[in-house]
Amino acid sequence: MQLNTHTWGEGDRVALLVHGIMADHRAWRTVGPALADRGYRVIAVDLRGHGLSGRADSYAPEDFADDLVETLPAGAELAIGHSLGGLTLSLAVDRLRPRRAVYSDPAWHLELPGGLGPEVFAQFKSTPREVVAELNPRWADEDVDVEVATLALWDEASAHGLAGLGGRDLLPVKPVVPSLVQLADPSMIIDAARAALLRERGFEVRVVPGAGHTIQRDDFDGFMASLDGWI
């Protein structure tokens, strides 16, 4: 599937941004311009079932990854994927071959709290604005507004498409390209043991102190600082 994209900047270097589930390219509203200021042409996608990209009958991880390969240029200077976007990027990185990859709290171990099923996860689509704000007290008002708007566009069937991954360990065996794993504090997905395993496998792992799962919205400055040497 050819995905909808949004571009910031006109630099010679290319950076790719891949959002997490329920979001779209607007999740990068601060990161995109910041990278453009550093000389990048930044391309952010809307994954299938998100934003202005098409809806689909299948939302398997491999489908998301194939869409990236169909839509984005290979050989970019930098690629960043958050949560589901991190998982998707890891499944496409051998074909996209960016010079560097950053996986921001990637969904490599999907397990909903208390064993909740995808039908509960899908109910987030109707979350009122005040609840979004309450769940994310460090977000700027604009990020709360963006979340509400992206939820309205999100195809909640994508949550069901990922249901079969619950409890599976999807940590990559090795980095295909030089790779940074950026973690929330604490990460609900990558615990200390998995972080240690990733380091053993050749990934650099950095924690953004106090940040929630959507690191760039919780602590933009901390997010950017943790990319030192990678952007």
C-alpha positions as CSV (number, residue, x, y, z in Angstrom):
1,M,0.0,0.0,0.0
2,Q,1.3,3.5,-0.9
3,L,1.1,5.5,2.3
4,N,0.2,9.1,2.9
5,T,3.3,11.1,3.9
6,H,4.1,14.5,5.2
7,T,7.5,16.3,4.6
8,W,9.4,18.9,6.6
9,G,12.5,20.6,5.2
10,E,14.5,20.5,2.0
11,G,17.8,19.3,3.3
12,D,20.2,17.0,1.4
13,R,20.0,14.3,4.1
14,V,16.8,12.3,4.5
15,A,15.2,11.2,7.8
16,L,12.2,8.9,8.0
17,L,9.7,8.9,10.9
18,V,7.2,6.1,11.7
19,H,4.5,6.7,14.3
20,G,2.9,4.3,16.7
21,I,-0.6,2.7,16.8
22,M,-3.5,5.1,17.0
23,A,-1.4,8.1,15.8
24,D,-0.3,9.5,12.5
25,H,2.5,11.7,11.2
26,R,1.3,14.5,13.5
27,A,2.8,12.6,16.4
28,W,6.1,14.0,15.1
29,R,4.9,17.6,15.0
30,T,7.9,18.9,17.0
31,V,10.5,16.3,15.9
32,G,10.0,16.8,12.2
33,P,10.7,20.6,12.2
34,A,13.6,20.1,14.7
35,L,15.3,17.6,12.3
36,A,14.5,19.9,9.3
37,D,16.4,22.7,11.2
38,R,19.4,20.3,11.3
39,G,19.4,20.0,7.6
40,Y,17.2,16.9,7.0
41,R,14.4,16.4,4.5
42,V,12.0,14.6,6.9
43,I,9.4,12.2,5.6
44,A,6.8,10.9,8.0
45,V,4.2,8.3,7.1
46,D,0.7,7.6,8.1
47,L,0.6,3.8,8.6
48,R,-2.2,1.8,7.0
49,G,-5.4,2.3,8.9
50,H,-4.1,5.6,10.3
51,G,-4.3,9.2,9.3
52,L,-5.0,9.7,5.6
53,S,-3.7,6.3,4.5
54,G,-6.0,3.6,3.3
55,R,-7.8,1.1,5.4
56,A,-7.0,-2.6,4.9
57,D,-8.3,-6.1,5.4
58,S,-5.0,-7.1,7.0
59,Y,-3.0,-5.4,9.7
60,A,-0.2,-8.0,10.2
61,P,3.2,-6.5,11.1
62,E,4.6,-7.7,7.8
63,D,1.9,-5.6,6.0
64,F,3.0,-2.5,7.8
65,A,6.6,-3.2,6.9
66,D,5.9,-3.9,3.3
67,D,4.0,-0.5,3.1
68,L,7.1,1.3,4.3
69,V,9.3,-0.3,1.7
70,E,6.7,0.6,-1.0
71,T,6.4,4.2,0.1
72,L,9.8,5.4,1.5
73,P,13.2,5.8,-0.2
74,A,15.9,3.4,0.6
75,G,19.3,4.6,1.9
76,A,18.1,7.4,4.1
77,E,20.5,9.0,6.6
78,L,18.2,8.3,9.5
79,A,15.1,6.3,10.4
80,I,13.1,6.6,13.6
81,G,10.2,4.4,14.6
82,H,8.1,4.7,17.7
83,S,6.2,1.8,19.4
84,L,4.4,-0.1,16.5
85,G,6.5,2.1,14.2
86,G,9.6,0.7,15.8
87,L,8.4,-2.8,15.3
88,T,7.5,-2.0,11.7
89,L,10.8,-0.3,11.0
90,S,12.7,-3.3,12.4
91,L,10.9,-5.6,9.9
92,A,11.7,-3.3,7.0
93,V,15.2,-2.1,7.9
94,D,17.0,-4.8,5.9
95,R,15.2,-3.5,2.8
96,L,15.2,0.3,3.6
97,R,18.8,0.2,4.7
98,P,19.0,3.6,6.4
99,R,22.5,4.6,7.7
100,R,21.2,4.7,11.2
101,A,18.0,3.5,12.9
102,V,16.4,4.6,16.2
103,Y,13.8,2.5,17.8
104,S,11.8,4.6,20.3
105,D,10.2,2.4,23.0
106,P,9.6,-0.2,20.2
107,A,6.7,-2.7,20.4
108,W,9.0,-5.8,20.4
109,H,7.1,-7.4,23.3
110,L,3.4,-6.8,23.1
111,E,1.4,-7.7,26.2
112,L,-1.5,-5.6,27.3
113,P,-1.8,-5.1,31.1
114,G,-3.9,-7.7,32.9
115,G,-4.2,-9.8,29.8
116,L,-6.7,-7.4,28.2
117,G,-7.7,-8.2,24.7
118,P,-7.6,-6.1,21.5
119,E,-11.3,-5.2,21.9
120,V,-10.5,-3.2,25.0
121,F,-7.5,-1.6,23.3
122,A,-9.7,-0.7,20.4
123,Q,-12.0,1.2,22.7
124,F,-9.4,3.9,23.0
125,K,-10.8,5.3,19.8
126,S,-13.6,7.0,21.7
127,T,-11.4,8.4,24.5
128,P,-12.7,11.9,25.4
129,R,-10.2,14.8,25.3
130,E,-10.2,15.3,29.1
131,V,-9.2,11.6,29.6
132,V,-6.4,11.9,27.0
133,A,-5.2,14.9,29.0
134,E,-5.5,13.1,32.3
135,L,-3.6,10.1,31.0
136,N,-0.8,12.3,29.6
137,P,-0.3,15.1,32.1
138,R,3.1,16.2,30.6
139,W,1.7,16.7,27.0
140,A,1.2,20.1,25.5
141,D,-2.4,21.1,24.8
142,E,-1.6,20.8,21.1
143,D,-0.5,17.2,21.5
144,V,-3.7,16.4,23.3
145,D,-5.7,17.9,20.5
146,V,-3.7,16.0,17.9
147,E,-4.3,12.7,19.7
148,V,-8.0,13.3,19.7
149,A,-8.0,14.1,16.0
150,T,-5.8,11.1,15.1
151,L,-8.0,8.7,17.2
152,A,-11.0,9.9,15.1
153,L,-9.2,8.8,11.9
154,W,-7.7,5.6,13.3
155,D,-9.2,2.2,12.1
156,E,-9.5,0.3,15.4
157,A,-9.4,-2.9,13.5
158,S,-5.7,-2.5,13.4
159,A,-5.6,-3.4,17.1
160,H,-7.3,-6.7,16.3
161,G,-4.8,-7.3,13.5
162,L,-2.0,-7.3,16.1
163,A,-3.8,-9.5,18.6
164,G,-1.8,-12.6,17.6
165,L,1.4,-11.0,18.8
166,G,0.4,-10.8,22.4
167,G,3.2,-12.2,24.6
168,R,5.6,-12.9,21.7
169,D,9.2,-11.8,22.0
170,L,10.0,-9.9,18.8
171,L,13.4,-8.5,19.8
172,P,15.7,-8.5,16.8
173,V,18.6,-10.9,16.9
174,K,21.1,-8.2,15.8
175,P,21.1,-4.7,14.4
176,V,21.0,-4.6,10.6
177,V,22.4,-1.1,10.6
178,P,23.9,0.9,13.6
179,S,20.9,1.1,15.9
180,L,19.8,3.0,19.0
181,V,17.0,1.8,21.3
182,Q,15.5,4.7,23.2
183,L,13.4,3.7,26.2
184,A,10.8,5.3,28.4
185,D,11.4,5.4,32.2
186,P,10.2,2.8,33.0
187,S,9.4,1.2,29.7
188,M,6.2,-0.9,29.7
189,I,7.6,-2.9,26.8
190,I,11.3,-3.4,27.2
191,D,12.2,-4.3,30.8
192,A,15.7,-4.3,32.2
193,A,16.4,-7.9,31.2
194,R,15.4,-7.2,27.6
195,A,17.4,-4.0,27.5
196,A,20.5,-5.9,28.7
197,L,19.9,-8.5,26.0
198,L,19.6,-5.8,23.4
199,R,23.0,-4.4,24.5
200,E,24.5,-7.9,24.3
201,R,23.2,-8.1,20.7
202,G,24.9,-4.9,19.7
203,F,22.2,-2.2,20.1
204,E,23.0,1.0,22.0
205,V,20.3,1.5,24.6
206,R,19.5,4.8,26.2
207,V,16.8,5.7,28.8
208,V,15.1,9.1,28.8
209,P,14.6,9.6,32.6
210,G,11.0,10.1,33.7
211,A,9.6,9.9,30.2
212,G,6.4,8.0,29.3
213,H,5.9,5.7,26.3
214,T,5.5,8.5,23.7
215,I,8.8,10.0,24.7
216,Q,8.8,12.9,22.2
217,R,5.5,14.2,23.6
218,D,6.3,13.6,27.2
219,D,9.8,15.2,27.1
220,F,10.8,16.7,23.8
221,D,14.1,18.1,25.1
222,G,14.9,14.7,26.7
223,F,14.0,12.9,23.5
224,M,16.3,15.1,21.4
225,A,19.1,15.0,23.9
226,S,19.0,11.2,23.9
227,L,19.7,11.3,20.1
228,D,23.0,13.0,20.6
229,G,25.5,11.4,18.1
230,W,22.7,9.8,16.1
231,I,21.2,12.8,14.3
